[in-house]
């Protein structure tokens, strides 16, 4: 089992995965900051100064300190949905670009046939014509 793990680790899969997790975490923080600090305040301005992150539906008001207020925080949920949509769209675009570049690399360059190959092709075609003419 140790040998299998070493083969797996040496192939670079573990390193690639670790780099992806680190970059993904950092990217997630950037998008969260974008949504919290730019998108949500702009949505607040568009909605007449309402802070959407504080939007909630009170199911039960607090009666005293023993029974706290029960709420559905749909504003926070909306903010998390926007985070998700931005991150997922960014990943979609990145993968699409990666696949486009990968396809370009995979296409082998068509080599021009050499003079010998052209002559052999002509000879083959002539022989095929003679064979079909005899039948």
Buried (B, 14 or more C-beta within 10 A) or exposed (E): EEEEEEEEEEEEEEEEEEEEEEEEEEBEEEBBEBBBEEBBBEBBEEEEEEEBBEBBEEEEEEEEEEEEEEBEBEBBEBBEEBBEEBBEEEEEEEEEEEEEEEEEEEEEEEEEEEEEEEEEEEEEEEEEEEEEEEE
